[in-house]
Structure formats: C-alpha cells, structure tokens
Amino acid sequence: MVEISDALQCVFSATIRSRDGDYVIEAPSTEISKGTITPQSTYRVALLETPETNESDGTNHANESYQGTRAAGSGPPIAEGEVRDVTIEARGDKGDGIAKVERGYVVIVPGTHPGDQPTVKIEQVKPNVAFASIVDPDSRLH
C-alpha cells in the first residue's frame, strides 16, 4: 500500500505542457483560491500515468501498459452517491481523515480521525481521490 505523507497539500489531475524549453504542470486556480497551494512556492510533485485524451473527440488513447491495468479495473473503484464503510488510516494537513479503498484509492473524509470506521457517502470522485461525508455520525467509532 502507498504511504500518504501528512505533508500532502492537494491532489489534482493536470497535463504536462512544453513552454519555452521547459515542461509545465498547471495547478487549478481553485487550489490557489482555497489556499491549498500558493504561487511562487516550491512543492514536491508525484506523477501517476493516466490515459491520454484526444481533446477533439474525447476518446482515450492509452499506452499498452496502462490498457492492461485498465482492463483489470484501473478507473476509480468508487462512484458518486455510493455509500460504504471505510477505515480512516491517516490524517491530512488540513485535519481531514484519509481512507484507502481498493487499489489504494484515496477517500478524504472531513471530521474523522485515524482508527475511525465511518459509513460515508461519496460526494465527489476525481481520477486520484474521492471526497466523502459521514452518513451516520454514530458509525464513526466502532
């Protein structure tokens, strides 16, 4: 299982672009407006491969190694609106609980602590992370 550092600031998907001989990853403006990251600061970046998307027709063109993984189910193993039990394994810098489900996929659950086992509803699903809310506050501690 992948260890998630307490120093994790945010998770987002981006395309690497070439600009004036350098390669640039553009952070979403929402991450800056939320104060998660700040301009002109230095951050450590991890890169995870995802399929290339043809912007003109929206189709995915994955390389062979990714396609083999995808066939085994590499998309998010969770869906918006899904209700499930999770175990909080860590706590992020902002104080939110971090759970991992199938294939190490991360679920962020505000108001929880390591060791909690809440029943949650998945509110938002991203390629690398999902955000959930507690369905039954009494289910947090088991």
Backbone as ProteinMPNN parsed JSONL, in Angstrom:
{"seq_chain_A": "MVEISDALQCVFSATIRSRDGDYVIEAPSTEISKGTITPQSTYRVALLETPETNESDGTNHANESYQGTRAAGSGPPIAEGEVRDVTIEARGDKGDGIAKVERGYVVIVPGTHPGDQPTVKIEQVKPNVAFASIVDPDSRLH", "coords_chain_A": {"N_chain_A": [[0.826, -1.175, 0.0], [0.434, 2.289, -0.661], [2.081, 4.856, 1.059], [0.765, 7.81, 2.438], [1.863, 10.962, 2.838], [1.712, 13.18, 5.647], [2.192, 15.681, 4.813], [0.846, 16.126, 2.479], [-0.632, 18.337, 0.3], [-2.544, 18.824, -1.758], [-4.508, 17.134, -4.284], [-4.658, 16.729, -7.679], [-5.533, 16.498, -11.188], [-3.562, 17.003, -14.076], [-2.187, 18.192, -17.177], [1.003, 17.798, -18.608], [2.773, 20.347, -20.107], [4.734, 21.732, -22.77], [6.777, 24.585, -22.58], [8.591, 27.181, -23.732], [10.982, 25.618, -23.801], [10.93, 24.39, -21.318], [9.102, 22.17, -19.109], [5.779, 22.279, -18.021], [3.468, 22.063, -15.363], [0.249, 22.842, -14.838], [-1.411, 24.156, -12.12], [-4.718, 23.884, -10.872], [-6.739, 26.819, -10.629], [-8.5, 26.827, -8.524], [-7.222, 25.493, -6.445], [-5.391, 27.353, -5.616], [-7.016, 29.518, -4.911], [-8.338, 28.393, -2.747], [-6.329, 28.339, -0.981], [-4.758, 26.152, -0.693], [-2.393, 25.72, -2.077], [0.284, 27.99, -2.883], [1.23, 30.639, -5.123], [4.524, 30.901, -6.542], [5.747, 29.291, -4.666], [7.545, 26.328, -3.67], [6.966, 22.933, -4.375], [6.834, 19.391, -3.804], [6.283, 17.026, -6.318], [4.304, 14.324, -7.418], [3.978, 12.009, -10.027], [1.501, 10.263, -11.736], [0.64, 7.907, -14.121], [-1.905, 8.354, -16.548], [-4.525, 7.68, -18.953], [-4.087, 9.099, -22.234], [-6.061, 11.735, -23.509], [-7.898, 12.463, -26.352], [-8.423, 15.604, -27.253], [-10.123, 16.604, -29.233], [-12.097, 14.676, -29.825], [-12.636, 13.444, -27.427], [-11.903, 10.838, -26.877], [-10.103, 8.181, -25.263], [-6.676, 7.34, -25.46], [-4.744, 5.041, -24.582], [-1.503, 3.874, -23.473], [0.064, 0.617, -23.992], [0.776, -0.636, -21.514], [-0.792, 0.728, -19.683], [-3.337, 0.128, -20.632], [-3.51, -2.603, -20.06], [-3.639, -2.504, -17.285], [-5.953, -1.003, -16.984], [-7.852, -2.747, -18.019], [-7.993, -4.471, -15.941], [-9.395, -2.963, -14.215], [-8.742, -0.086, -13.612], [-9.821, 2.443, -13.303], [-11.38, 4.879, -11.112], [-12.304, 3.113, -8.198], [-14.77, 3.552, -7.151], [-17.908, 5.254, -6.85], [-19.775, 8.307, -7.362], [-22.235, 9.103, -4.966], [-22.298, 6.591, -3.89], [-22.544, 4.562, -0.98], [-20.611, 3.498, 1.686], [-18.647, 1.576, 4.049], [-15.677, 2.688, 5.575], [-12.227, 2.693, 6.683], [-10.446, 4.945, 8.533], [-7.194, 5.819, 7.936], [-5.164, 7.684, 8.167], [-4.336, 11.151, 8.814], [-4.786, 14.17, 7.182], [-2.952, 17.255, 6.373], [-4.792, 19.328, 6.63], [-6.454, 18.342, 8.509], [-8.383, 16.524, 7.798], [-9.718, 13.189, 7.591], [-8.114, 10.358, 6.126], [-8.83, 7.732, 4.07], [-8.25, 4.54, 2.555], [-9.287, 2.664, -0.215], [-10.099, 0.036, -2.484], [-7.242, -0.928, -4.41], [-5.642, 1.034, -3.286], [-6.814, 3.503, -3.607], [-7.618, 6.802, -2.709], [-9.736, 8.204, -0.216], [-11.104, 11.08, 1.056], [-12.238, 12.17, 4.161], [-13.822, 14.5, 5.927], [-13.756, 15.505, 9.403], [-13.022, 13.174, 10.701], [-10.887, 10.735, 12.349], [-7.745, 8.924, 12.552], [-8.284, 5.45, 12.757], [-11.025, 5.612, 13.085], [-14.112, 4.257, 11.831], [-16.137, 5.06, 9.756], [-19.442, 5.162, 8.203], [-19.825, 6.263, 5.003], [-20.828, 8.647, 2.47], [-20.085, 8.946, -0.875], [-19.235, 11.908, -2.253], [-17.873, 13.349, -4.264], [-15.952, 12.366, -7.041], [-12.733, 12.027, -8.236], [-10.015, 11.46, -10.592], [-7.843, 10.56, -8.987], [-8.575, 10.744, -6.329], [-11.251, 10.729, -3.915], [-13.985, 12.482, -2.369], [-15.769, 12.436, 0.618], [-18.691, 12.32, 2.763], [-19.772, 11.908, 6.15], [-22.284, 9.577, 6.764], [-23.761, 8.548, 8.914], [-23.286, 9.868, 11.911], [-22.898, 8.421, 14.29], [-21.72, 6.124, 13.432], [-19.046, 6.449, 13.187], [-17.142, 5.615, 15.128], [-16.144, 2.385, 15.901]], "CA_chain_A": [[0.0, 0.0, 0.0], [1.184, 3.536, -0.751], [2.005, 5.728, 2.229], [0.432, 9.19, 2.114], [2.515, 11.847, 3.801], [0.892, 14.217, 6.268], [2.509, 16.926, 4.124], [0.048, 16.219, 1.26], [-1.367, 19.6, 0.229], [-3.721, 18.678, -2.611], [-4.415, 16.149, -5.35], [-5.409, 17.142, -8.864], [-5.027, 15.98, -12.453], [-3.1, 18.065, -14.964], [-1.409, 17.783, -18.336], [2.315, 18.435, -18.687], [2.885, 21.071, -21.371], [6.042, 22.303, -23.062], [6.721, 26.044, -22.697], [9.919, 27.803, -23.803], [12.031, 24.663, -23.477], [10.666, 23.758, -20.02], [7.829, 21.473, -19.015], [4.974, 22.974, -17.023], [2.232, 21.471, -14.867], [-0.574, 23.954, -14.377], [-2.284, 23.852, -10.989], [-6.03, 24.526, -11.0], [-6.867, 28.059, -9.866], [-9.259, 26.556, -7.291], [-6.28, 25.111, -5.389], [-4.765, 28.581, -5.14], [-8.035, 30.328, -4.235], [-8.635, 27.744, -1.466], [-5.17, 28.477, -0.11], [-4.079, 24.877, -0.568], [-1.037, 25.993, -2.548], [0.483, 29.42, -3.156], [2.14, 30.919, -6.237], [5.945, 31.143, -6.259], [6.238, 28.36, -3.649], [8.071, 25.089, -4.228], [6.289, 21.744, -3.882], [7.227, 18.112, -4.358], [5.207, 16.57, -7.194], [4.313, 12.918, -7.824], [3.285, 11.84, -11.298], [0.889, 8.965, -11.957], [0.213, 7.837, -15.508], [-3.31, 8.172, -16.895], [-4.63, 7.616, -20.407], [-4.149, 10.364, -22.961], [-7.383, 12.001, -24.05], [-7.912, 13.25, -27.567], [-9.298, 16.731, -26.921], [-11.112, 16.884, -30.275], [-13.244, 13.772, -29.785], [-12.842, 12.95, -26.073], [-11.572, 9.428, -26.698], [-8.86, 7.881, -24.561], [-5.689, 6.571, -26.197], [-3.804, 4.636, -23.54], [-0.421, 3.004, -23.926], [-0.232, -0.789, -23.736], [0.859, -0.999, -20.102], [-1.955, 1.281, -18.992], [-4.526, -0.613, -21.045], [-3.547, -3.842, -19.306], [-4.103, -2.157, -15.946], [-7.336, -0.562, -17.099], [-8.687, -3.927, -18.194], [-8.17, -5.051, -14.611], [-10.208, -2.039, -13.442], [-7.888, 0.951, -13.035], [-10.535, 3.69, -13.039], [-11.724, 4.962, -9.688], [-13.082, 1.954, -7.777], [-15.823, 4.11, -6.315], [-18.78, 6.112, -7.651], [-20.505, 9.342, -6.629], [-23.504, 8.633, -4.415], [-22.1, 5.294, -3.254], [-22.43, 4.557, 0.478], [-19.791, 2.356, 2.102], [-17.875, 1.681, 5.283], [-14.238, 2.841, 5.355], [-11.401, 2.831, 7.884], [-9.553, 6.099, 8.423], [-5.831, 5.347, 8.187], [-4.241, 8.793, 8.421], [-4.96, 12.463, 8.893], [-4.093, 15.112, 6.315], [-2.525, 18.526, 6.959], [-5.965, 20.161, 6.924], [-7.202, 17.696, 9.578], [-9.357, 15.56, 7.285], [-9.328, 11.788, 7.629], [-7.765, 9.759, 4.845], [-9.07, 6.288, 3.996], [-7.896, 3.943, 1.267], [-10.151, 1.558, -0.592], [-9.472, -0.851, -3.461], [-6.064, -0.487, -5.165], [-5.013, 2.18, -2.642], [-7.51, 4.734, -3.981], [-7.767, 7.644, -1.519], [-11.02, 8.851, 0.073], [-10.94, 12.099, 2.088], [-13.464, 12.255, 4.965], [-13.693, 15.512, 6.983], [-14.338, 15.219, 10.713], [-12.679, 11.845, 11.184], [-9.539, 10.555, 12.895], [-7.242, 7.572, 12.326], [-8.944, 4.418, 13.56], [-12.476, 5.704, 12.899], [-14.669, 3.405, 10.78], [-17.447, 5.636, 9.459], [-20.205, 4.902, 6.988], [-19.728, 7.523, 4.272], [-21.424, 8.783, 1.14], [-19.115, 9.539, -1.785], [-19.811, 13.141, -2.798], [-17.166, 13.778, -5.468], [-14.926, 11.413, -7.454], [-11.704, 12.519, -9.152], [-9.206, 10.312, -11.017], [-6.907, 10.089, -7.981], [-9.07, 10.916, -4.967], [-12.683, 10.997, -3.761], [-14.337, 13.219, -1.166], [-16.972, 11.815, 1.169], [-19.239, 12.867, 4.007], [-20.259, 10.873, 7.067], [-23.719, 9.372, 6.65], [-24.293, 8.351, 10.26], [-22.212, 10.264, 12.836], [-22.673, 7.399, 15.308], [-20.982, 4.999, 12.834], [-17.62, 6.787, 13.114], [-16.325, 4.799, 16.021], [-16.619, 1.01, 16.045]], "C_chain_A": [[0.877, 1.247, 0.0], [0.985, 4.346, 0.524], [1.68, 7.145, 1.759], [0.986, 10.068, 3.224], [1.513, 12.831, 4.388], [1.137, 15.572, 5.614], [1.702, 17.094, 2.838], [-0.804, 17.488, 1.287], [-2.643, 19.471, -0.592], [-3.452, 17.585, -3.64], [-5.253, 16.672, -6.501], [-4.79, 16.503, -10.085], [-4.648, 17.149, -13.336], [-2.325, 17.442, -16.116], [-0.075, 18.513, -18.303], [2.425, 19.059, -20.07], [4.298, 21.611, -21.526], [5.88, 23.809, -23.241], [8.151, 26.578, -22.646], [11.04, 26.858, -23.36], [11.902, 23.994, -22.122], [9.355, 22.99, -20.108], [7.073, 22.027, -17.821], [3.748, 22.147, -16.655], [1.424, 22.626, -14.3], [-1.493, 23.489, -13.256], [-3.622, 24.555, -11.195], [-6.122, 25.772, -10.117], [-7.635, 27.836, -8.567], [-8.334, 26.162, -6.142], [-5.598, 26.334, -4.796], [-5.795, 29.417, -4.378], [-8.439, 29.73, -2.89], [-7.48, 27.877, -0.489], [-4.419, 27.178, 0.098], [-2.621, 25.008, -0.987], [-0.927, 27.476, -2.867], [1.464, 29.61, -4.3], [3.552, 31.211, -5.722], [6.493, 30.289, -5.125], [6.72, 27.09, -4.347], [7.378, 23.908, -3.561], [6.911, 20.506, -4.497], [6.037, 17.573, -5.142], [5.387, 15.091, -7.499], [3.509, 12.809, -9.113], [2.786, 10.413, -11.42], [0.346, 8.954, -13.379], [-1.299, 7.634, -15.619], [-3.402, 8.136, -18.406], [-4.634, 9.007, -21.018], [-5.545, 10.517, -23.522], [-7.243, 12.867, -25.277], [-8.917, 14.373, -27.355], [-10.381, 16.964, -27.965], [-12.32, 15.961, -30.195], [-13.49, 13.133, -28.423], [-12.493, 11.499, -25.86], [-10.24, 9.261, -26.005], [-7.967, 7.022, -25.432], [-4.599, 6.194, -25.21], [-2.678, 3.803, -24.127], [-0.714, 1.578, -23.465], [-0.204, -1.146, -22.256], [-0.34, -0.464, -19.336], [-3.208, 0.496, -19.358], [-4.635, -1.932, -20.301], [-4.054, -3.608, -17.903], [-5.573, -1.785, -15.983], [-8.278, -1.749, -17.239], [-8.95, -4.601, -16.855], [-8.965, -4.126, -13.702], [-9.404, -0.926, -12.812], [-8.58, 2.293, -12.855], [-10.844, 3.76, -11.564], [-12.626, 3.796, -9.287], [-14.313, 2.339, -6.966], [-16.659, 5.05, -7.187], [-19.48, 7.142, -6.774], [-21.852, 8.794, -6.198], [-23.402, 7.294, -3.708], [-21.961, 5.464, -1.737], [-21.642, 3.317, 0.864], [-19.117, 2.636, 3.428], [-16.4, 1.781, 4.921], [-13.537, 2.88, 6.709], [-10.434, 3.975, 7.649], [-8.158, 5.659, 8.853], [-4.871, 6.464, 8.581], [-5.039, 10.082, 8.489], [-4.128, 13.422, 8.05], [-3.74, 16.399, 7.035], [-3.698, 19.415, 7.359], [-6.858, 19.525, 7.986], [-8.229, 16.687, 9.11], [-8.819, 14.139, 7.386], [-9.063, 11.27, 6.228], [-7.971, 8.263, 4.946], [-8.584, 5.809, 2.632], [-8.831, 2.772, 1.028], [-9.407, 0.715, -1.621], [-8.325, -0.159, -4.203], [-5.42, 0.764, -4.577], [-5.643, 3.513, -2.982], [-7.886, 5.503, -2.71], [-9.163, 8.251, -1.428], [-10.788, 9.797, 1.251], [-12.272, 12.256, 2.819], [-13.259, 13.283, 6.076], [-14.323, 15.041, 8.287], [-14.043, 13.84, 11.256], [-11.222, 11.803, 11.636], [-9.066, 9.137, 12.58], [-7.871, 6.582, 13.295], [-10.454, 4.461, 13.457], [-12.897, 4.791, 11.748], [-16.065, 3.901, 10.412], [-18.12, 5.015, 8.237], [-20.258, 6.238, 6.277], [-20.489, 7.458, 2.959], [-20.396, 9.501, 0.286], [-19.788, 10.72, -2.49], [-19.191, 13.539, -4.14], [-16.056, 12.784, -5.772], [-14.025, 12.067, -8.491], [-10.87, 11.311, -9.579], [-8.339, 9.724, -9.902], [-7.432, 10.128, -6.555], [-10.576, 11.143, -4.994], [-12.894, 11.737, -2.447], [-15.679, 12.693, -0.682], [-17.433, 12.55, 2.413], [-19.757, 11.708, 4.841], [-21.774, 10.793, 6.952], [-24.357, 9.312, 8.019], [-23.195, 8.695, 11.249], [-21.923, 9.228, 13.907], [-21.877, 6.208, 14.772], [-19.486, 5.228, 12.839], [-16.745, 5.863, 13.929], [-16.933, 3.41, 16.161], [-15.8, 0.299, 17.07]], "O_chain_A": [[1.95, 1.251, 0.602], [-0.137, 4.503, 1.007], [2.261, 7.624, 0.786], [0.623, 9.929, 4.392], [0.582, 13.263, 3.709], [0.373, 16.512, 5.834], [1.853, 18.111, 2.159], [-1.605, 17.682, 2.201], [-3.702, 19.947, -0.181], [-2.311, 17.168, -3.838], [-6.421, 17.017, -6.322], [-3.658, 16.021, -10.036], [-5.332, 18.172, -13.348], [-1.867, 16.302, -16.03], [-0.023, 19.707, -18.007], [2.2, 18.394, -21.081], [4.974, 21.909, -20.541], [4.982, 24.269, -23.947], [8.836, 26.439, -21.633], [11.942, 27.262, -22.626], [12.695, 23.108, -21.803], [8.594, 23.143, -21.063], [7.641, 22.222, -16.746], [3.074, 21.599, -17.526], [1.874, 23.31, -13.38], [-2.26, 22.541, -13.424], [-3.656, 25.7, -11.646], [-5.635, 25.772, -8.987], [-7.443, 28.58, -7.605], [-8.627, 26.464, -4.985], [-5.265, 26.352, -3.611], [-5.487, 29.963, -3.319], [-8.839, 30.462, -1.985], [-7.623, 27.568, 0.694], [-3.544, 27.095, 0.96], [-1.726, 24.473, -0.333], [-1.936, 28.142, -3.096], [2.417, 28.844, -4.441], [3.734, 31.705, -4.609], [7.606, 30.538, -4.661], [6.34, 26.818, -5.486], [7.22, 23.878, -2.34], [7.458, 20.568, -5.598], [4.9, 17.657, -4.676], [6.494, 14.649, -7.806], [2.472, 13.455, -9.259], [3.546, 9.463, -11.232], [-0.333, 9.893, -13.793], [-1.889, 6.845, -14.881], [-2.452, 8.522, -19.086], [-5.115, 9.967, -20.415], [-6.151, 9.541, -23.963], [-6.552, 13.886, -25.254], [-10.122, 14.129, -27.285], [-11.453, 17.47, -27.632], [-13.443, 16.388, -30.461], [-14.439, 12.365, -28.264], [-12.749, 10.957, -24.784], [-9.35, 10.1, -26.142], [-8.436, 6.081, -26.073], [-3.639, 6.942, -25.023], [-2.852, 3.118, -25.135], [-1.616, 1.349, -22.659], [-1.071, -1.882, -21.785], [-0.85, -1.131, -18.436], [-4.047, 0.227, -18.499], [-5.738, -2.346, -19.944], [-4.816, -4.418, -17.375], [-6.348, -2.198, -15.121], [-9.363, -1.766, -16.658], [-9.992, -5.224, -16.655], [-9.193, -4.456, -12.538], [-9.376, -0.817, -11.586], [-7.977, 3.212, -12.3], [-10.597, 2.801, -10.833], [-13.612, 3.52, -9.969], [-14.831, 1.538, -6.188], [-16.149, 5.587, -8.17], [-19.747, 6.893, -5.598], [-22.529, 8.106, -6.963], [-24.326, 6.9, -2.996], [-21.326, 6.411, -1.273], [-21.96, 2.211, 0.425], [-19.027, 3.781, 3.871], [-15.921, 1.044, 4.06], [-14.171, 3.076, 7.746], [-9.686, 3.971, 6.671], [-7.956, 5.192, 9.974], [-3.872, 6.214, 9.256], [-6.248, 10.103, 8.255], [-2.906, 13.477, 8.189], [-4.166, 16.62, 8.169], [-3.602, 20.173, 8.325], [-7.898, 20.084, 8.337], [-8.887, 16.052, 9.934], [-7.614, 13.913, 7.28], [-9.705, 11.689, 5.265], [-7.372, 7.598, 5.791], [-8.517, 6.583, 1.677], [-9.128, 1.994, 1.934], [-8.176, 0.695, -1.612], [-8.413, 1.013, -4.57], [-4.722, 1.486, -5.288], [-5.068, 4.559, -2.677], [-8.407, 4.924, -1.756], [-9.706, 8.746, -2.415], [-10.333, 9.374, 2.313], [-13.311, 12.452, 2.189], [-12.595, 12.985, 7.069], [-15.293, 14.282, 8.285], [-14.725, 13.372, 12.168], [-10.436, 12.705, 11.349], [-9.886, 8.244, 12.365], [-7.975, 6.842, 14.494], [-11.113, 3.453, 13.712], [-12.135, 4.577, 10.805], [-17.061, 3.245, 10.717], [-17.472, 4.431, 7.369], [-20.681, 7.238, 6.857], [-20.757, 6.386, 2.415], [-19.887, 10.552, 0.677], [-20.767, 10.557, -3.217], [-19.889, 14.006, -5.04], [-15.302, 12.397, -4.879], [-14.498, 12.595, -9.498], [-11.003, 10.239, -8.988], [-8.121, 8.513, -9.871], [-6.789, 9.59, -5.654], [-11.117, 11.676, -5.962], [-12.083, 11.632, -1.527], [-16.611, 12.524, -1.468], [-16.677, 13.298, 3.034], [-20.132, 10.661, 4.312], [-22.466, 11.808, 7.031], [-25.38, 9.953, 8.262], [-22.261, 7.912, 11.425], [-20.794, 9.16, 14.394], [-21.41, 5.374, 15.548], [-18.722, 4.314, 12.53], [-15.716, 5.387, 13.45], [-18.109, 3.276, 16.502], [-16.038, -0.878, 17.343]]}, "name": "protein", "num_of_chains": 1, "seq": "MVEISDALQCVFSATIRSRDGDYVIEAPSTEISKGTITPQSTYRVALLETPETNESDGTNHANESYQGTRAAGSGPPIAEGEVRDVTIEARGDKGDGIAKVERGYVVIVPGTHPGDQPTVKIEQVKPNVAFASIVDPDSRLH"}
